[in-house]
Amino acid sequence: YCVEFRTESLLPHCALERRPYARWMQYLREGHTVCVACQPPAMSAGTQRCSGDGHNAHGDKILHWEAVGNSQCQGTWKKIRQLEHCSCPLVHSFIFT
């Protein structure tokens, strides 16, 4: 499944990322909608859910995120909706880890 979030805030360290495999962090923007996929490697065996997917979060609950590989690239987002059938666009799409 996938979850759409609206990025509320992010630290300036994301825009400073220059390593080739992590340049995607430069494209994060406040107010943008991102689509995050929950795939089997990140799923909890017991719940079949990904940690941090905002399962019980609705409306104005602010959730925190951190980019893998750069702990200084982090911020907050709000859950918009969960999609049982993923249709994430090629840009602004991420994977829970």
VMD Tcl script that draws the C-alpha trace (Angstrom):
set ca {
  {0.00 0.00 0.00}
  {1.00 3.64 -0.28}
  {0.38 6.70 1.84}
  {0.20 10.28 0.63}
  {1.59 12.97 2.94}
  {1.82 16.76 2.69}
  {5.26 18.00 3.71}
  {4.83 20.59 6.45}
  {8.44 21.41 7.30}
  {11.97 20.27 6.54}
  {15.45 21.23 7.65}
  {17.75 23.14 5.26}
  {20.24 20.25 5.35}
  {18.07 18.42 2.77}
  {18.83 21.04 0.10}
  {22.58 20.77 0.78}
  {22.81 17.06 -0.07}
  {25.28 16.48 -2.93}
  {25.99 12.73 -2.88}
  {24.75 11.22 -6.17}
  {22.52 8.57 -4.60}
  {20.93 11.10 -2.23}
  {20.29 14.06 -4.51}
  {16.54 13.36 -4.32}
  {16.61 15.18 -0.98}
  {17.25 18.46 -2.81}
  {13.78 18.24 -4.38}
  {11.79 18.09 -1.14}
  {9.66 21.19 -0.60}
  {7.28 22.35 2.09}
  {3.65 22.08 1.00}
  {4.31 19.37 -1.61}
  {2.48 16.07 -1.59}
  {4.69 12.98 -1.48}
  {3.71 9.36 -2.00}
  {5.36 6.73 0.20}
  {5.19 3.00 -0.56}
  {5.08 0.36 2.17}
  {6.76 -2.74 0.74}
  {7.45 -6.15 2.34}
  {11.05 -5.53 3.49}
  {9.86 -2.65 5.69}
  {6.63 -4.27 6.91}
  {6.26 -5.60 10.43}
  {5.58 -9.35 10.24}
  {2.85 -9.14 12.88}
  {0.87 -6.17 11.61}
  {1.74 -6.13 7.89}
  {2.18 -2.35 8.24}
  {5.17 -0.04 7.95}
  {6.31 1.89 10.99}
  {5.54 5.58 10.65}
  {2.76 5.18 8.09}
  {0.39 7.28 10.22}
  {-2.14 4.44 10.48}
  {-4.10 6.10 13.29}
  {-3.30 9.66 12.26}
  {-6.06 11.75 10.78}
  {-6.48 15.41 9.97}
  {-4.04 17.74 11.63}
  {-1.74 15.26 13.41}
  {1.89 16.18 12.66}
  {4.18 13.21 12.01}
  {7.98 13.27 11.90}
  {10.21 11.76 9.18}
  {13.94 11.35 8.64}
  {15.78 10.57 5.40}
  {17.81 7.37 5.31}
  {21.49 8.13 4.88}
  {21.28 11.72 6.13}
  {19.94 12.10 9.65}
  {20.16 15.89 9.25}
  {17.50 15.80 6.51}
  {14.29 15.52 8.48}
  {10.99 17.27 8.91}
  {7.28 16.89 9.48}
  {4.31 15.90 7.36}
  {0.59 15.27 7.65}
  {-1.16 12.20 6.31}
  {-3.57 12.88 3.47}
  {-4.77 9.36 2.66}
  {-3.80 5.72 2.30}
  {-4.01 4.02 -1.08}
  {-4.45 0.25 -1.17}
  {-3.37 0.19 -4.82}
  {-0.25 2.29 -5.31}
  {-0.22 4.78 -8.12}
  {2.67 6.94 -6.98}
  {4.11 9.26 -9.63}
  {7.75 8.78 -10.58}
  {8.73 12.00 -8.83}
  {8.05 12.70 -5.14}
  {7.74 8.99 -4.41}
  {9.54 7.30 -1.52}
  {9.76 3.94 0.25}
  {9.49 3.23 3.98}
  {12.58 1.49 5.37}
}
mol new
graphics top color blue
foreach p $ca { graphics top sphere $p radius 0.5 }
foreach p [lrange $ca 0 end-1] q [lrange $ca 1 end] { graphics top cylinder $p $q radius 0.2 }
display resetview
